[in-house]
């Protein structure tokens, strides 16, 4: 369940920042790069917390994409190039089946996660505008380890 750090009444408008609100929209166009830059240059805690949440989500998506494509590639035993079947890797038959059965759900999860990115960006932007930092659900909590 996503966590929401909320502030009370007038503290919300005093502690929020434009950077903290717009970092989620920026992340839609730059993945984790824009929020990482904002995280590095901002000294406003609200902006940094929102940037941290966006970074965590987009790094999670990248990890999922790498896992999906690697297992999908290992599961593909041959491809057709110019009408000729070409063997990609010499992965033993039982293993390529296992990689395929793992890769397909990962690819489907990646598609869902990419669509969820747009929904989550809207939710996070709205929450930031109201003064709370919304943590994207399902993201890897890597940034807090290096604080």
C-alpha positions as CSV (number, residue, x, y, z in Angstrom):
1,X,0.0,0.0,0.0
2,X,1.4,3.4,-0.9
3,X,2.4,5.6,1.9
4,X,1.4,9.2,2.0
5,X,3.2,11.7,4.2
6,X,0.8,14.5,4.9
7,X,1.2,17.8,6.5
8,X,-1.5,19.6,8.5
9,X,-3.4,22.7,7.3
10,X,-1.2,25.7,6.6
11,X,2.0,23.6,6.8
12,X,1.0,22.0,3.5
13,X,1.2,25.2,1.5
14,X,4.3,26.4,3.3
15,X,6.3,23.2,2.9
16,X,5.4,22.3,-0.7
17,X,7.4,23.5,-3.7
18,X,6.9,23.9,-7.4
19,X,9.8,21.5,-8.0
20,X,8.2,18.9,-5.8
21,X,5.0,19.1,-7.8
22,X,6.5,19.2,-11.3
23,X,9.2,16.5,-10.7
24,X,6.6,13.8,-11.5
25,X,5.7,15.3,-14.8
26,X,9.4,15.8,-15.6
27,X,9.9,12.1,-14.8
28,X,7.4,11.1,-17.6
29,X,9.7,12.7,-20.2
30,X,13.2,11.9,-18.7
31,X,12.7,8.7,-16.6
32,X,14.9,8.9,-13.6
33,X,17.4,11.4,-15.0
34,X,15.3,14.6,-14.5
35,X,14.3,13.7,-10.9
36,X,17.9,12.7,-10.1
37,X,19.1,16.1,-11.2
38,X,16.4,17.8,-9.2
39,X,17.2,15.6,-6.2
40,X,20.9,16.6,-6.5
41,X,20.4,20.3,-6.9
42,X,17.4,21.0,-4.6
43,X,17.8,21.7,-1.0
44,X,14.0,21.8,-0.4
45,X,13.0,18.6,1.5
46,X,9.6,18.4,-0.2
47,X,11.2,18.5,-3.7
48,X,13.8,15.9,-2.7
49,X,11.2,13.5,-1.2
50,X,9.1,13.7,-4.4
51,X,12.1,13.3,-6.6
52,X,13.2,10.3,-4.5
53,X,9.8,8.7,-5.0
54,X,9.9,9.3,-8.8
55,X,13.5,8.0,-9.0
56,X,12.6,4.8,-7.1
57,X,9.6,4.1,-9.5
58,X,11.6,4.7,-12.7
59,X,14.5,2.6,-11.5
60,X,12.0,-0.2,-10.7
61,X,10.7,0.0,-14.2
62,X,14.2,-0.2,-15.7
63,X,15.0,-3.2,-13.5
64,X,11.7,-4.9,-14.6
65,X,12.5,-4.1,-18.3
66,X,16.0,-5.5,-18.1
67,X,14.7,-8.7,-16.4
68,X,11.9,-9.1,-18.9
69,X,14.1,-8.6,-22.0
70,X,16.9,-10.8,-20.8
71,X,14.6,-13.7,-19.9
72,X,12.6,-13.1,-23.1
73,X,15.8,-13.2,-25.1
74,X,17.1,-16.3,-23.4
75,X,13.7,-17.9,-24.0
76,X,13.7,-17.2,-27.7
77,X,15.5,-20.1,-29.3
78,X,15.3,-18.9,-32.9
79,X,14.2,-15.8,-34.9
80,X,13.4,-15.3,-38.5
81,X,15.6,-13.0,-40.5
82,X,14.9,-12.5,-44.2
83,X,12.7,-15.5,-44.1
84,X,15.4,-17.8,-42.7
85,X,15.1,-19.2,-39.2
86,X,18.3,-18.4,-37.3
87,X,19.2,-19.9,-33.9
88,X,20.0,-17.2,-31.3
89,X,21.6,-19.0,-28.5
90,X,22.5,-22.5,-27.7
91,X,20.4,-22.7,-24.5
92,X,19.3,-26.2,-23.7
93,X,15.6,-27.0,-24.6
94,X,14.2,-27.2,-21.0
95,X,15.9,-23.9,-20.0
96,X,14.6,-21.9,-23.0
97,X,11.1,-23.1,-22.1
98,X,11.6,-22.0,-18.5
99,X,12.9,-18.6,-19.6
100,X,9.9,-18.2,-21.9
101,X,7.5,-19.0,-19.2
102,X,9.2,-16.4,-16.9
103,X,9.8,-13.8,-19.7
104,X,6.2,-13.6,-20.9
105,X,4.7,-12.6,-17.6
106,X,7.5,-10.2,-17.0
107,X,6.9,-8.6,-20.4
108,X,3.2,-8.3,-19.5
109,X,4.0,-6.8,-16.1
110,X,6.3,-4.3,-17.9
111,X,3.4,-3.2,-20.2
112,X,1.1,-2.8,-17.2
113,X,3.9,-0.9,-15.3
114,X,4.5,1.5,-18.2
115,X,0.8,2.3,-18.4
116,X,0.7,2.7,-14.6
117,X,3.5,5.2,-14.9
118,X,1.2,7.7,-16.4
119,X,-1.5,7.1,-13.9
120,X,0.9,7.3,-11.0
121,X,2.5,10.5,-12.3
122,X,-0.9,12.1,-12.3
123,X,-1.7,10.9,-8.8
124,X,1.7,11.9,-7.4
125,X,1.5,15.3,-9.0
126,X,-2.0,15.9,-7.5
127,X,-0.8,14.7,-4.1
128,X,2.2,16.9,-4.3
129,X,0.0,19.9,-5.2
130,X,-2.0,19.2,-2.1
131,X,1.1,19.1,0.0
132,X,1.9,15.4,0.5
133,X,4.6,13.2,-1.0
134,X,3.1,10.1,-2.5
135,X,5.2,7.0,-2.7
136,X,4.6,5.0,-5.9
137,X,3.4,1.5,-5.0
138,X,5.6,-1.4,-5.9
139,X,8.8,0.6,-6.3
140,X,12.2,-0.7,-5.1
141,X,13.2,1.2,-2.0
142,X,16.8,1.8,-3.1
143,X,17.3,5.5,-2.4
144,X,16.8,5.4,1.3
145,X,19.7,3.0,1.6
146,X,22.1,5.7,0.4
147,X,20.7,8.7,2.3
